[in-house]
Amino acid sequence: MKMTDYIRNNARDFKSREDGWVSPWSLFMVVTFLMIGGLAVDYANGMMTKAKLQAVSDAAALAVSIDLPDETKATAAGLEYAAKHYTSEDGSLIVAEDFAYGNYDRASDTFTVGATPVNAVQVIANRTGSRSNALRTWLLRFVGFNTLNVVTSAVAATETSASSTCENGGFFSNSEIISGSNNDYIDNFCLYGYDGVKIGSDNSFEEGTYIEMRRTRDFQKGSSNSIPSGTVRAATHDLKLIPMIPDICASMKSRSLGYMPSYIYRTKKVDKLEPEKASDLKDGMLYYVKDVADLSKVKTVKNIAIMAQKEVKIGSDHTMYNVVFCSPDKILVGSNNTFEHPDACDNGKYSVYLFSRSNIEFGSNNEFTGVQMASEQEIKLGSDVKGLMDVYGEADGNFDYGSADTFGGCPGGMTTEIGDGPTKSDPSGGGPQTWALVR
């Protein structure tokens, strides 16, 4: 057989055979099934990843909005919070450039980047090729699609609420409010703990009182509490007294009358204020005490101001009004004391001012009307407060008190006589901030 015939016959035979590894039709079907399978598997994986990214961008936007309009602080908080919600495989999911600040107009539902006043933030989460963290595919890679780009965004806005004036006082903490049971809250009294509020059982809250914190999920309560709808809500307060404490103490130490109410009009410097000498306190005097100020033997303390370099000690069974105490150390108060002006509610002004760079601690069975106090650490009130009307307190640490107390206020509230401190109309420096996702 000639070689040409042999080649021709074998070529004809090869063309007609069907037992090869793959036919063109089979190859086409394999590619088609890979595409269909890829759409099912990789699309589903992409949607799951997008849902996860949306949750991350939502959480970051809400975390950021709490610190508005401070963009530097807000971005740092957003990056920290977002990092808790994704793993290393997500790569550079959210970076500082993914935060855009501006103004959100609720009436038109419009967010404008760079507009003022700054009350909103947009956060974008990226898994893209440009970030080198695009989502890798499982099956679509066999047909040329190695990765998928996934991008989500969220916008959160804040607004000041004018409905919570806390006009009859309240307890405000940059940490937590911690209280016992069987307490009654009336007359627009407020509780605010930045990190949460914890109350025991059988507490009663009247309409117009508020329990506020940064996240309502941080509210903890016992059983059988009476809390009207809308009382518990998310908010932040810009506390005003705490930052004033160092200046108030320093001013009093230098025997300046700049922060003093009108009933303080002269000054004196003493080494110690011991119980026996404390009975000789003079009306209208600001005392700078280089040591401890011990008032345990003075049953009526009025019309004086004391800045003590060490502790201020107030014993039990005292009556106090028109007084100002400041100390870099603790202010310690015993039991069965009455802190109120003789005219009480009719006076319309706070009559007892307590400022400490440490703790302020009370015993039990004390009665308060028109007391304003602030601590750079904790405030502890004790239990069985016989009456508490128009008391305004700020603690940088926890605000802790017991049970069987009644918290309320005088009609019209109280005004302060200490610098630019909070008043009945503006107790927390501009009102609470509420925030929500708007997109």
C-alpha positions as CSV (number, residue, x, y, z in Angstrom):
1,M,0.0,0.0,0.0
2,K,1.3,3.3,-0.9
3,M,2.1,5.7,1.9
4,T,-0.4,8.3,0.6
5,D,-3.2,5.7,0.7
6,Y,-2.3,4.7,4.3
7,I,-2.4,8.3,5.5
8,R,-5.7,8.9,3.7
9,N,-7.4,5.8,5.2
10,N,-6.2,6.6,8.7
11,A,-7.4,10.2,8.5
12,R,-10.8,9.0,7.3
13,D,-10.9,6.4,10.2
14,F,-9.9,9.0,12.8
15,K,-12.6,11.4,11.6
16,S,-15.3,8.9,12.0
17,R,-14.3,7.5,15.4
18,E,-16.2,8.6,18.6
19,D,-14.1,7.1,21.3
20,G,-11.8,10.2,21.9
21,W,-11.2,11.9,25.3
22,V,-13.5,14.8,24.6
23,S,-15.6,15.9,21.7
24,P,-16.1,19.6,20.9
25,W,-19.7,19.3,22.1
26,S,-18.6,17.8,25.4
27,L,-16.1,20.5,25.9
28,F,-18.8,23.1,25.3
29,M,-21.1,21.4,27.8
30,V,-18.3,21.2,30.5
31,V,-17.7,25.0,30.1
32,T,-21.5,25.7,30.3
33,F,-22.0,23.6,33.4
34,L,-19.0,25.3,35.0
35,M,-20.5,28.7,34.3
36,I,-23.9,27.6,35.7
37,G,-22.3,26.0,38.8
38,G,-20.1,29.1,39.2
39,L,-23.1,31.4,39.1
40,A,-24.9,29.3,41.8
41,V,-21.9,28.7,44.1
42,D,-19.9,31.9,43.6
43,Y,-22.9,34.2,43.3
44,A,-24.3,32.8,46.6
45,N,-20.9,33.3,48.2
46,G,-20.7,36.8,46.9
47,M,-24.2,37.7,48.3
48,M,-23.2,36.2,51.7
49,T,-20.0,38.3,51.7
50,K,-22.0,41.4,50.7
51,A,-24.4,40.9,53.6
52,K,-21.4,40.6,55.9
53,L,-19.8,43.7,54.5
54,Q,-23.0,45.6,54.8
55,A,-23.2,44.7,58.5
56,V,-19.6,46.0,58.9
57,S,-20.2,49.3,57.2
58,D,-23.5,49.8,59.1
59,A,-21.8,49.1,62.5
60,A,-18.8,51.3,61.6
61,A,-21.1,54.2,60.5
62,L,-23.1,54.0,63.8
63,A,-19.9,53.8,65.8
64,V,-18.6,56.9,64.0
65,S,-21.7,59.0,64.3
66,I,-21.5,58.9,68.1
67,D,-18.4,61.1,68.0
68,L,-19.6,63.6,65.4
69,P,-18.6,66.3,64.6
70,D,-15.1,65.4,65.7
71,E,-13.9,63.7,62.5
72,T,-10.5,62.6,63.8
73,K,-12.0,60.9,66.9
74,A,-14.9,59.5,64.8
75,T,-12.6,57.9,62.2
76,A,-10.4,56.3,64.9
77,A,-13.5,54.9,66.6
78,G,-14.9,53.6,63.3
79,L,-11.6,51.8,62.4
80,E,-11.4,50.2,65.8
81,Y,-15.0,49.1,65.7
82,A,-14.9,47.8,62.1
83,A,-11.8,45.8,62.8
84,K,-13.7,43.8,65.4
85,H,-16.2,42.6,62.7
86,Y,-13.9,41.2,60.0
87,T,-10.9,38.8,59.7
88,S,-7.5,39.1,58.2
89,E,-8.7,37.5,54.9
90,D,-10.8,40.6,54.3
91,G,-7.6,42.6,54.0
92,S,-8.0,46.4,53.8
93,L,-11.8,46.3,54.1
94,I,-12.1,49.8,55.6
95,V,-9.4,52.4,55.8
96,A,-9.4,56.0,56.8
97,E,-10.2,57.2,53.3
98,D,-13.5,55.2,53.4
99,F,-15.0,57.7,55.8
100,A,-16.7,60.7,54.2
101,Y,-18.3,63.4,56.4
102,G,-20.9,65.9,55.6
103,N,-24.5,67.0,56.2
104,Y,-27.6,64.9,56.0
105,D,-30.9,66.7,55.4
106,R,-33.8,64.7,56.6
107,A,-36.5,66.6,54.7
108,S,-34.9,65.9,51.3
109,D,-33.2,62.6,52.3
110,T,-29.9,64.0,50.9
111,F,-26.4,63.4,52.2
112,T,-23.9,66.0,50.9
113,V,-20.2,65.2,51.5
114,G,-18.3,68.2,52.9
115,A,-21.4,70.2,53.7
116,T,-21.9,71.8,57.2
117,P,-22.9,71.5,59.9
118,V,-21.4,68.0,60.0
119,N,-24.0,65.6,61.3
120,A,-23.5,62.5,59.2
121,V,-20.9,60.0,57.9
122,Q,-20.7,57.7,55.0
123,V,-18.6,54.5,55.4
124,I,-17.7,52.3,52.4
125,A,-16.4,48.7,52.8
126,N,-14.4,47.3,49.9
127,R,-13.3,43.9,48.8
128,T,-11.9,44.8,45.4
129,G,-9.0,44.2,43.1
130,S,-7.5,47.6,43.8
131,R,-7.4,46.7,47.5
132,S,-5.9,43.3,46.7
133,N,-8.6,41.6,48.7
134,A,-11.2,40.8,46.1
135,L,-13.4,37.8,46.8
136,R,-11.8,34.7,45.2
137,T,-14.1,32.4,43.2
138,W,-14.5,28.7,43.4
139,L,-15.8,27.6,40.0
140,L,-16.0,30.8,37.9
141,R,-12.2,30.8,37.9
142,F,-12.3,28.0,35.4
143,V,-14.0,30.2,32.9
144,G,-11.8,33.2,33.5
145,F,-13.4,35.0,36.4
146,N,-10.8,34.6,39.3
147,T,-12.3,37.2,41.7
148,L,-15.4,39.2,42.4
149,N,-15.5,42.8,43.6
150,V,-17.9,43.5,46.6
151,V,-18.6,47.0,47.8
152,T,-21.1,48.3,50.4
153,S,-21.8,51.6,52.0
154,A,-23.8,53.1,54.9
155,V,-24.8,56.6,56.0
156,A,-25.5,57.3,59.7
157,A,-26.8,60.7,60.9
158,T,-27.2,62.4,64.2
159,E,-29.6,65.0,65.5
160,T,-30.0,66.9,68.7
161,S,-33.2,66.0,70.5
162,A,-34.9,68.9,72.3
163,S,-37.4,66.7,74.1
164,S,-35.0,65.6,76.9
165,T,-34.3,68.6,79.0
166,C,-33.7,66.8,82.3
167,E,-34.9,70.1,83.7
168,N,-35.2,68.8,87.3
169,G,-31.8,67.2,87.5
170,G,-30.3,63.8,86.9
171,F,-27.3,61.5,87.2
172,F,-24.9,61.6,84.3
173,S,-21.9,59.3,84.0
174,N,-19.2,58.8,81.3
175,S,-19.1,55.2,82.5
176,E,-22.1,53.4,84.0
177,I,-25.1,54.2,86.2
178,I,-25.6,51.4,88.8
179,S,-28.5,51.4,91.1
180,G,-30.6,49.2,93.4
181,S,-34.3,48.5,93.7
182,N,-37.5,50.2,94.8
183,N,-36.5,53.6,93.5
184,D,-39.1,56.1,92.1
185,Y,-38.2,58.6,89.4
186,I,-40.5,61.6,88.8
187,D,-40.5,65.2,87.5
188,N,-38.3,64.8,84.3
189,F,-35.4,63.3,86.2
190,C,-32.8,61.7,84.0
191,L,-30.3,58.8,84.2
192,Y,-27.5,58.7,81.7
193,G,-24.6,56.3,81.5
194,Y,-22.4,56.4,78.4
195,D,-21.5,52.7,78.7
196,G,-24.9,51.7,80.1
197,V,-27.4,51.9,82.9
198,K,-28.1,49.0,85.4
199,I,-31.1,49.1,87.7
200,G,-32.5,46.5,90.1
201,S,-36.1,45.5,90.5
202,D,-39.4,47.2,91.4
203,N,-38.3,50.6,90.1
204,S,-40.9,53.1,88.8
205,F,-40.3,55.7,86.1
206,E,-42.9,58.5,85.5
207,E,-43.7,59.8,82.0
208,G,-41.1,62.4,81.1
209,T,-38.2,60.7,82.8
210,Y,-35.4,59.3,80.7
211,I,-32.9,56.4,80.8
212,E,-30.2,57.2,78.2
213,M,-27.0,55.6,77.1
214,R,-24.9,55.3,73.9
215,R,-26.4,51.9,73.0
216,T,-29.7,50.8,74.4
217,R,-28.5,47.2,74.4
218,D,-26.3,48.2,77.4
219,F,-29.5,48.7,79.5
220,Q,-29.8,46.0,82.2
221,K,-32.7,45.7,84.6
222,G,-34.2,43.4,87.1
223,S,-37.8,42.3,87.3
224,S,-41.1,44.2,87.9
225,N,-39.9,47.6,86.8
226,S,-42.5,50.1,85.6
227,I,-40.9,51.9,82.6
228,P,-43.1,53.8,80.1
229,S,-42.5,53.3,76.4
230,G,-39.9,55.7,75.0
231,T,-38.1,56.2,78.4
232,V,-35.1,54.1,77.4
233,R,-33.3,55.5,74.4
234,A,-29.9,55.9,72.7
235,A,-28.2,59.3,73.3
236,T,-25.0,60.9,74.3
237,H,-24.4,64.0,76.5
238,D,-21.5,66.4,76.4
239,L,-21.0,66.7,80.2
240,K,-19.9,70.2,81.2
241,L,-19.0,70.1,84.9
242,I,-16.3,67.4,84.8
243,P,-13.9,69.5,82.6
244,M,-14.5,72.5,84.9
245,I,-13.3,70.8,88.1
246,P,-9.5,71.5,87.7
247,D,-10.2,75.2,87.0
248,I,-12.6,75.5,89.9
249,C,-10.2,74.0,92.4
250,A,-7.2,76.0,91.0
251,S,-9.2,79.2,91.2
252,M,-10.3,78.5,94.8
253,K,-6.7,77.6,95.7
254,S,-5.5,81.0,94.4
255,R,-8.3,82.5,96.5
256,S,-10.0,84.0,93.5
257,L,-13.7,84.6,93.7
258,G,-14.2,84.1,90.0
259,Y,-16.3,80.9,90.3
260,M,-17.9,81.8,93.6
261,P,-21.6,82.5,94.2
262,S,-22.6,86.0,95.5
263,Y,-22.6,84.9,99.2
264,I,-18.8,84.3,99.1
265,Y,-17.0,87.7,99.2
266,R,-13.7,87.2,101.2
267,T,-10.9,84.7,101.5
268,K,-8.6,83.1,104.0
269,K,-5.7,80.6,103.9
270,V,-5.3,78.1,106.8
271,D,-3.0,75.1,107.3
272,K,-5.6,72.7,108.7
273,L,-9.3,72.8,109.4
274,E,-9.7,70.5,112.4
275,P,-13.1,69.6,113.9
276,E,-12.6,71.9,116.9
277,K,-11.6,74.9,114.8
278,A,-14.3,74.3,112.1
279,S,-16.9,75.7,114.4
280,D,-15.3,79.1,114.0
281,L,-16.0,79.3,110.3
282,K,-17.0,82.8,109.2
283,D,-19.9,83.6,106.8
284,G,-19.0,84.7,103.3
285,M,-15.4,83.2,103.5
286,L,-13.5,81.2,101.0
287,Y,-11.0,79.0,102.9
288,Y,-8.0,77.5,101.2
289,V,-7.0,74.6,103.5
290,K,-3.5,73.1,102.9
291,D,-4.5,69.8,104.6
292,V,-7.7,68.0,105.5
293,A,-10.9,69.9,106.0
294,D,-12.8,68.1,108.8
295,L,-16.3,69.5,109.5
296,S,-17.5,66.5,111.5
297,K,-18.4,68.6,114.6
298,V,-20.1,71.5,112.8
299,K,-23.9,70.9,112.8
300,T,-24.9,73.8,110.6
301,V,-22.6,74.7,107.7
302,K,-23.7,77.7,105.6
303,N,-22.4,80.6,103.5
304,I,-18.8,79.2,103.2
305,A,-16.5,77.8,100.5
306,I,-13.6,75.4,101.1
307,M,-10.9,74.2,98.8
308,A,-9.0,71.5,100.7
309,Q,-5.7,70.1,99.4
310,K,-6.6,66.8,101.0
311,E,-9.9,65.2,101.9
312,V,-13.1,67.1,102.8
313,K,-14.9,65.2,105.6
314,I,-18.5,65.9,106.5
315,G,-19.8,63.8,109.3
316,S,-23.4,62.9,110.2
317,D,-26.5,64.8,111.4
318,H,-25.5,68.1,109.7
319,T,-27.5,70.8,107.9
320,M,-25.8,72.5,105.0
321,Y,-26.7,75.1,102.4
322,N,-24.9,77.9,100.5
323,V,-21.7,75.9,100.5
324,V,-19.0,75.2,97.8
325,F,-16.5,72.4,98.4
326,C,-13.6,71.4,96.1
327,S,-10.7,69.0,96.5
328,P,-8.2,67.0,94.5
329,D,-8.9,64.3,97.1
330,K,-12.1,62.6,98.2
331,I,-15.2,64.3,99.6
332,L,-16.6,62.0,102.3
333,V,-20.1,62.5,103.7
334,G,-21.7,60.6,106.5
335,S,-25.4,59.8,107.2
336,N,-28.6,61.6,108.2
337,N,-27.5,64.9,106.7
338,T,-29.8,67.6,105.2
339,F,-28.5,69.4,102.1
340,E,-31.0,72.1,101.2
341,H,-31.6,75.8,101.3
342,P,-34.3,76.9,103.9
343,D,-36.3,78.2,100.9
344,A,-35.6,75.0,99.1
345,C,-37.6,75.0,95.8
346,D,-38.6,78.7,96.1
347,N,-34.9,79.7,96.0
348,G,-34.6,78.5,92.5
349,K,-30.8,78.0,92.7
350,Y,-28.5,75.2,93.7
351,S,-27.3,75.8,97.2
352,V,-24.7,73.0,97.7
353,Y,-21.8,72.5,95.2
354,L,-19.4,69.5,95.5
355,F,-16.4,69.1,93.2
356,S,-13.8,66.3,93.5
357,R,-10.9,65.1,91.4
358,S,-11.4,61.8,93.3
359,N,-14.6,60.1,94.6
360,I,-17.6,61.7,96.2
361,E,-19.1,59.2,98.7
362,F,-22.2,59.5,100.9
363,G,-23.6,57.3,103.7
364,S,-27.3,56.6,104.0
365,N,-30.5,58.5,105.0
366,N,-29.4,61.8,103.5
367,E,-31.8,64.4,102.2
368,F,-30.9,66.5,99.1
369,T,-32.5,69.5,97.5
370,G,-30.6,71.8,95.1
371,V,-27.3,69.9,95.0
372,Q,-24.9,70.1,92.1
373,M,-21.8,67.8,92.2
374,A,-19.1,66.5,89.9
375,S,-16.4,63.9,90.3
376,E,-13.5,62.9,88.0
377,Q,-13.8,59.4,89.4
378,E,-17.0,57.9,91.1
379,I,-20.0,59.2,92.9
380,K,-21.6,56.9,95.5
381,L,-24.8,58.0,97.1
382,G,-25.7,55.2,99.5
383,S,-29.2,54.0,100.3
384,D,-32.5,55.3,101.8
385,V,-32.3,58.8,100.5
386,K,-35.1,60.5,102.4
387,G,-35.7,63.0,99.6
388,L,-33.9,64.0,96.5
389,M,-35.1,67.0,94.5
390,D,-33.2,68.8,91.8
391,V,-29.9,67.1,92.3
392,Y,-27.6,67.2,89.3
393,G,-24.5,65.0,89.3
394,E,-21.7,64.1,86.9
395,A,-19.2,61.3,87.3
396,D,-16.4,60.4,84.9
397,G,-16.5,57.0,86.5
398,N,-19.5,55.0,87.7
399,F,-22.4,56.7,89.4
400,D,-23.5,54.2,92.1
401,Y,-26.4,54.4,94.5
402,G,-28.7,52.1,96.4
403,S,-32.4,51.4,97.0
404,A,-35.6,52.9,98.3
405,D,-35.0,56.4,97.0
406,T,-37.2,59.0,95.3
407,F,-35.7,61.2,92.6
408,G,-37.5,64.2,91.3
409,G,-37.4,68.0,91.2
410,C,-38.8,71.3,92.1
411,P,-41.3,73.1,89.8
412,G,-39.2,75.1,87.3
413,G,-35.9,73.4,88.2
414,M,-32.7,75.0,89.5
415,T,-30.1,77.4,88.1
416,T,-26.3,77.3,88.8
417,E,-24.1,80.0,90.2
418,I,-20.8,78.3,89.3
419,G,-19.3,79.7,86.1
420,D,-20.9,78.4,83.0
421,G,-22.1,75.1,84.5
422,P,-25.3,73.3,83.5
423,T,-28.6,75.0,84.2
424,K,-32.2,73.8,84.3
425,S,-32.7,74.6,80.6
426,D,-29.4,73.1,79.4
427,P,-28.2,70.5,81.9
428,S,-25.8,68.6,79.6
429,G,-24.3,71.1,77.2
430,G,-26.7,70.9,74.2
431,G,-29.0,68.1,74.8
432,P,-28.7,64.4,73.9
433,Q,-27.6,63.2,70.5
434,T,-29.6,60.4,68.8
435,W,-28.3,58.6,65.8
436,A,-29.6,56.2,63.2
437,L,-28.7,54.6,59.8
438,V,-30.4,56.7,57.1
439,R,-29.1,54.7,54.1
